[in-house]
Amino acid sequence: AFIVTMTRKFGSKEKLLIPVLMLFFALLGSLLGMYEETLPYILIITPLIVGLGYDALTGLGIVLVGVSAGFTTAIMNPFTVGVAQGIAGLPPFSGMGLRIAAFVVMYIVSVIFVYRHAMKVKQDPSLGEYGTIQREQIDQLLKSDITLTRKHKLILACFVLNLIILGVGVVKFGWFINEIAGMFIIFGIAIGLIARYNTNTLVDEFMKGSQALIYGAMIIGVARGIVIVLDQGHIMDTILYYASTLIKDLPPSFAAIGMMVFDSLLHIAVPSGSGMAALTMPIMSPLSDIIGVTRQTAVLIFTFGDGIFNMIIPGIAVAGAALVGVSYIRWLKWLFPLVLVQYAVAIVFVIIAYLTKYGPF
């Protein structure tokens, strides 16, 4: 009902929908540090986008590429720049000007990438990737006389209220996976009651929804196991030590780029932004002093390395693709050109930060 209503409303303005929605998600990532919390939006945005004549990759891109552009530049992201600056001994959220400039550039680059793909699919639907969202079913749905009822509106209101409460909880009270999962369960039950499901139906529908996430959950579990082995075996300390000794012998500008590459690769094993900050910044901060790079630049390097890789490492990307039935490998192939461009943009900003002695120190 929501998809039909929104498609009819935006049918003549769909080209504005992509940049507007991506700006919304980019601001969520950059100001509130939201990332995995945006996964539920995929289930609404992607069918809506397919209904407007695009494909599932466009829908995924709007949400995941959009939020990543914001999370990467981290204007006021409490989980990356907030934690990293605290460890580096910098004022909270200082150096915001350069990060705002980076946000604008990353956002524009991301919108152009998603928009170009969307227009190609609009002209030739055979070029699109639709996953489990069948275009024919969406077309049939749009021809139906379905309308938003009071029950539908209450369900959607619960969905939005849940995300608002999560945003406040994450920012104000430090909520993480346990609290987020708890809120989804509570509101899931509330929505089931509004839909007048009995207990058995409610459980059955919950299990159907969980099936799409099992693959992603297994990948995340394996990744977490790798982190435990590296940490408990003190292997991570060895990796950090030898990586830092290699980087410190490079010229300052190359050393700064080397730090970003290292942070990106390490992010495969440690997908948490705040966890990465706690792990690497105690070493990267003094290392930046040795090689002649400001600590503010070291924080910028960390946020770039952490954020860009979020779109491709197993975890959120796998879960997001699984929600709409798109192959993870297909997602990686589609995204690869954008990742290269974003790294090029990041390198330019890192060099600017080095040349301008980006402070405070």
C-alpha positions as CSV (number, residue, x, y, z in Angstrom):
1,A,0.0,0.0,0.0
2,F,2.8,2.4,0.8
3,I,4.7,1.6,-2.4
4,V,1.6,2.2,-4.5
5,T,0.7,5.4,-2.8
6,M,4.3,6.8,-3.0
7,T,4.7,5.7,-6.6
8,R,1.5,7.5,-7.6
9,K,2.6,10.6,-5.7
10,F,6.2,10.8,-7.0
11,G,5.5,9.3,-10.5
12,S,6.4,12.6,-12.2
13,K,9.2,13.6,-9.7
14,E,11.1,10.3,-9.4
15,K,14.4,11.8,-10.6
16,L,14.4,14.1,-7.6
17,L,13.8,11.1,-5.3
18,I,17.3,9.6,-5.7
19,P,19.4,12.7,-4.6
20,V,16.9,13.6,-1.9
21,L,16.8,10.2,-0.3
22,M,20.6,9.8,-0.6
23,L,21.1,13.1,1.2
24,F,18.8,11.9,4.0
25,F,20.8,8.7,4.5
26,A,24.1,10.5,4.2
27,L,23.1,12.9,7.0
28,L,22.1,10.0,9.2
29,G,25.5,8.4,8.7
30,S,27.5,11.6,9.1
31,L,25.7,13.3,12.0
32,L,24.3,10.3,14.0
33,G,26.7,7.6,13.1
34,M,23.9,5.3,11.8
35,Y,24.8,2.5,9.4
36,E,23.3,-0.9,10.1
37,E,20.2,0.8,11.5
38,T,19.3,1.8,8.0
39,L,18.9,-1.8,6.8
40,P,15.1,-1.8,7.4
41,Y,14.8,1.1,5.0
42,I,16.0,-1.2,2.1
43,L,12.8,-3.2,2.4
44,I,10.7,-0.1,1.7
45,I,13.0,1.9,-0.6
46,T,13.9,-0.9,-3.0
47,P,10.3,-2.0,-4.0
48,L,9.4,1.7,-4.3
49,I,12.3,2.3,-6.6
50,V,11.6,-0.8,-8.7
51,G,8.0,0.5,-9.0
52,L,9.3,3.8,-10.4
53,G,11.1,1.9,-13.2
54,Y,14.6,1.3,-11.7
55,D,16.1,-1.8,-10.2
56,A,17.1,-3.4,-6.9
57,L,20.7,-2.2,-7.2
58,T,19.4,1.4,-7.4
59,G,17.4,0.9,-4.2
60,L,20.4,-0.7,-2.4
61,G,22.6,2.1,-3.6
62,I,20.3,4.8,-2.4
63,V,20.4,3.4,1.2
64,L,23.9,1.8,1.5
65,V,25.9,4.1,-0.8
66,G,24.1,7.1,0.7
67,V,24.7,6.3,4.3
68,S,28.3,5.3,3.6
69,A,29.1,8.7,2.0
70,G,28.0,10.3,5.3
71,F,29.6,7.7,7.6
72,T,32.9,8.0,5.7
73,T,33.2,11.8,6.0
74,A,31.9,11.7,9.6
75,I,31.0,15.4,10.2
76,M,29.8,14.5,13.8
77,N,29.9,10.7,13.8
78,P,30.2,9.8,17.5
79,F,31.3,6.3,16.8
80,T,34.3,7.1,14.5
81,V,35.5,10.6,14.7
82,G,34.2,11.1,18.2
83,V,36.0,8.1,19.6
84,A,39.1,8.6,17.5
85,Q,39.5,12.3,18.5
86,G,39.1,11.4,22.1
87,I,41.9,8.9,21.9
88,A,44.1,11.3,19.9
89,G,43.6,14.0,22.5
90,L,41.7,16.4,20.2
91,P,38.7,18.6,21.0
92,P,35.4,16.7,20.2
93,F,34.3,17.1,16.6
94,S,37.1,19.7,15.9
95,G,38.3,20.2,12.3
96,M,34.8,20.0,11.0
97,G,35.3,22.3,8.0
98,L,37.4,19.9,6.0
99,R,35.1,17.1,6.8
100,I,32.1,19.1,5.6
101,A,33.9,19.7,2.3
102,A,34.7,16.0,2.0
103,F,31.0,15.2,2.7
104,V,29.8,17.4,-0.1
105,V,32.3,15.9,-2.6
106,M,31.6,12.3,-1.5
107,Y,27.8,12.9,-1.7
108,I,28.0,14.3,-5.2
109,V,30.2,11.5,-6.4
110,S,27.9,8.9,-4.9
111,V,24.7,10.5,-6.3
112,I,26.2,10.7,-9.8
113,F,27.2,7.0,-9.7
114,V,23.8,5.8,-8.5
115,Y,21.9,8.2,-10.7
116,R,23.7,7.2,-13.9
117,H,23.0,3.5,-13.3
118,A,19.3,4.4,-12.5
119,M,18.9,6.3,-15.8
120,K,20.4,3.4,-17.8
121,V,18.0,0.9,-16.2
122,K,15.1,3.4,-16.8
123,Q,15.9,3.4,-20.5
124,D,16.6,-0.3,-20.8
125,P,15.1,-2.4,-17.9
126,S,17.0,-5.5,-19.2
127,L,20.2,-3.9,-17.8
128,G,18.8,-4.0,-14.3
129,E,19.3,-6.4,-11.4
130,Y,16.0,-7.2,-9.5
131,G,16.9,-9.9,-7.1
132,T,13.8,-11.3,-5.5
133,I,11.7,-8.2,-6.3
134,Q,9.9,-9.2,-9.5
135,R,9.2,-6.3,-11.7
136,E,6.0,-7.9,-13.0
137,Q,4.6,-8.2,-9.5
138,I,5.3,-4.6,-8.8
139,D,3.6,-3.6,-12.1
140,Q,0.6,-5.7,-11.1
141,L,0.6,-4.1,-7.7
142,L,0.6,-0.6,-9.2
143,K,-2.4,-1.4,-11.3
144,S,-4.4,-2.5,-8.3
145,D,-6.8,-0.3,-6.3
146,I,-5.0,-0.8,-3.0
147,T,-4.9,2.2,-0.7
148,L,-3.3,3.1,2.6
149,T,-5.8,2.2,5.4
150,R,-5.7,3.4,9.0
151,K,-4.1,0.0,9.9
152,H,-1.4,0.5,7.3
153,K,-0.6,4.0,8.6
154,L,-0.4,2.8,12.2
155,I,2.1,0.0,11.2
156,L,4.2,2.5,9.2
157,A,4.1,4.9,12.2
158,C,5.4,2.2,14.5
159,F,8.2,1.5,12.0
160,V,9.3,5.1,11.9
161,L,8.9,5.6,15.6
162,N,11.2,2.6,16.2
163,L,13.9,4.2,14.0
164,I,13.5,7.5,15.8
165,I,13.9,5.8,19.2
166,L,16.9,3.9,18.0
167,G,18.6,7.1,16.7
168,V,18.1,8.8,20.1
169,G,19.2,5.7,22.0
170,V,22.3,5.2,20.0
171,V,23.4,8.8,20.2
172,K,22.3,9.7,23.7
173,F,22.5,6.5,25.6
174,G,25.2,4.5,23.8
175,W,22.8,1.7,22.6
176,F,24.3,-1.0,20.4
177,I,23.4,-4.4,19.0
178,N,21.5,-5.8,22.0
179,E,19.3,-2.7,22.5
180,I,18.8,-2.3,18.8
181,A,17.7,-6.0,18.4
182,G,15.4,-5.6,21.5
183,M,13.6,-2.6,20.0
184,F,13.0,-4.3,16.7
185,I,11.5,-7.3,18.6
186,I,9.3,-5.1,20.7
187,F,8.0,-3.1,17.7
188,G,7.8,-6.2,15.6
189,I,5.3,-7.6,18.2
190,A,3.5,-4.3,18.3
191,I,3.1,-4.3,14.5
192,G,1.9,-7.9,14.6
193,L,-0.8,-7.0,17.1
194,I,-1.9,-4.0,15.0
195,A,-2.1,-6.3,12.0
196,R,-4.3,-8.6,14.1
197,Y,-1.9,-11.6,13.8
198,N,-2.4,-14.4,16.3
199,T,0.6,-15.8,18.1
200,N,1.3,-18.6,15.7
201,T,1.1,-16.3,12.6
202,L,3.3,-13.7,14.3
203,V,6.0,-16.3,15.0
204,D,5.7,-17.8,11.4
205,E,6.1,-14.3,9.8
206,F,9.1,-13.6,12.1
207,M,10.8,-16.8,11.0
208,K,10.2,-16.0,7.3
209,G,11.8,-12.6,7.7
210,S,14.8,-14.1,9.5
211,Q,15.5,-16.6,6.7
212,A,16.9,-13.9,4.4
213,L,19.4,-12.8,7.1
214,I,20.9,-16.2,8.0
215,Y,23.6,-16.0,5.4
216,G,24.7,-12.6,6.5
217,A,24.6,-13.6,10.1
218,M,26.9,-16.6,9.4
219,I,29.4,-14.3,7.6
220,I,29.4,-11.9,10.5
221,G,29.9,-14.7,13.0
222,V,32.9,-16.1,11.1
223,A,34.4,-12.6,10.9
224,R,33.9,-12.1,14.6
225,G,35.6,-15.5,15.2
226,I,38.6,-14.2,13.2
227,V,38.8,-11.1,15.4
228,I,38.8,-13.2,18.6
229,V,41.6,-15.4,17.3
230,L,43.7,-12.4,16.3
231,D,43.0,-10.6,19.6
232,Q,43.4,-13.5,22.0
233,G,46.5,-14.8,20.2
234,H,48.1,-11.3,20.3
235,I,48.4,-11.5,16.6
236,M,46.7,-8.2,16.1
237,D,49.4,-6.4,18.1
238,T,52.1,-7.9,16.0
239,I,50.3,-6.8,12.8
240,L,49.9,-3.3,14.1
241,Y,53.6,-3.1,15.1
242,Y,55.1,-4.2,11.9
243,A,52.6,-2.2,9.8
244,S,53.6,0.9,11.7
245,T,57.3,0.3,11.3
246,L,56.8,0.0,7.5
247,I,54.8,3.2,7.3
248,K,57.1,5.4,9.4
249,D,59.9,5.0,6.9
250,L,57.9,6.5,4.0
251,P,57.8,10.2,3.1
252,P,55.0,11.9,5.1
253,S,52.4,12.2,2.3
254,F,52.9,8.6,1.2
255,A,52.9,7.5,4.9
256,A,49.6,9.2,5.3
257,I,48.1,7.3,2.4
258,G,49.7,4.1,3.7
259,M,47.9,4.6,7.0
260,M,44.6,4.8,5.2
261,V,45.2,1.7,3.2
262,F,46.2,-0.2,6.3
263,D,43.1,1.0,8.2
264,S,41.0,-0.2,5.3
265,L,42.5,-3.6,5.2
266,L,42.3,-4.0,9.0
267,H,38.6,-3.1,8.8
268,I,37.9,-6.5,7.1
269,A,38.8,-8.2,10.4
270,V,37.4,-5.5,12.7
271,P,34.1,-4.2,11.1
272,S,33.2,-2.0,14.1
273,G,34.0,1.7,13.7
274,S,34.4,2.4,17.4
275,G,36.3,-0.9,17.8
276,M,38.7,0.1,15.0
277,A,39.2,3.5,16.6
278,A,40.0,1.9,20.0
279,L,42.4,-0.6,18.4
280,T,44.3,1.6,15.9
281,M,44.3,5.2,17.2
282,P,46.6,4.5,20.2
283,I,49.2,3.5,17.7
284,M,48.4,5.8,14.8
285,S,48.3,8.9,16.9
286,P,51.9,8.8,18.1
287,L,52.9,7.4,14.7
288,S,51.5,10.5,13.0
289,D,53.7,12.6,15.4
290,I,56.8,10.7,14.2
291,I,56.2,11.0,10.5
292,G,55.1,14.7,10.6
293,V,51.4,14.3,10.1
294,T,49.0,16.1,12.4
295,R,46.8,14.0,14.7
296,Q,43.7,15.6,13.1
297,T,45.0,14.2,9.8
298,A,45.4,10.8,11.4
299,V,41.7,10.9,12.5
300,L,40.6,11.9,9.0
301,I,42.7,9.0,7.5
302,F,41.0,6.6,10.0
303,T,37.5,7.8,9.1
304,F,38.1,7.4,5.4
305,G,39.7,4.0,5.7
306,D,36.9,2.8,8.0
307,G,34.0,4.3,6.1
308,I,34.7,3.4,2.4
309,F,35.3,-0.3,3.1
310,N,32.0,-0.5,5.0
311,M,30.2,-0.8,1.6
312,I,32.1,-3.9,0.5
313,I,33.3,-5.9,3.6
314,P,31.1,-8.9,4.6
315,G,28.6,-7.9,7.1
316,I,26.1,-5.0,6.5
317,A,26.7,-5.3,2.7
318,V,25.9,-9.0,2.7
319,A,22.8,-8.5,4.9
320,G,21.5,-5.6,2.7
321,A,22.0,-7.5,-0.5
322,A,20.3,-10.6,1.0
323,L,17.3,-8.6,2.0
324,V,16.4,-8.1,-1.7
325,G,18.0,-11.2,-3.1
326,V,20.9,-9.6,-4.9
327,S,24.1,-11.6,-5.0
328,Y,26.9,-10.2,-2.9
329,I,29.4,-10.7,-5.8
330,R,27.1,-8.8,-8.1
331,W,27.0,-6.0,-5.5
332,L,30.8,-5.9,-5.4
333,K,31.2,-5.8,-9.2
334,W,28.7,-3.0,-9.4
335,L,30.2,-1.0,-6.6
336,F,33.9,-1.4,-7.6
337,P,34.2,1.7,-9.8
338,L,32.7,3.9,-7.1
339,V,35.0,2.6,-4.5
340,L,38.0,3.5,-6.7
341,V,36.7,7.0,-7.2
342,Q,36.0,7.4,-3.5
343,Y,39.5,6.4,-2.6
344,A,40.9,8.9,-5.1
345,V,38.8,11.6,-3.4
346,A,40.0,10.5,0.0
347,I,43.6,10.6,-1.1
348,V,43.2,14.1,-2.4
349,F,41.7,15.3,0.9
350,V,44.4,13.5,2.9
351,I,47.1,15.3,0.8
352,I,45.2,18.6,1.4
353,A,45.2,17.9,5.1
354,Y,48.9,17.2,5.1
355,L,49.8,20.3,3.1
356,T,47.7,22.6,5.2
357,K,48.8,21.1,8.6
358,Y,45.2,20.2,9.3
359,G,44.7,20.9,13.0
360,P,44.4,21.1,15.9
361,F,47.4,19.0,16.4
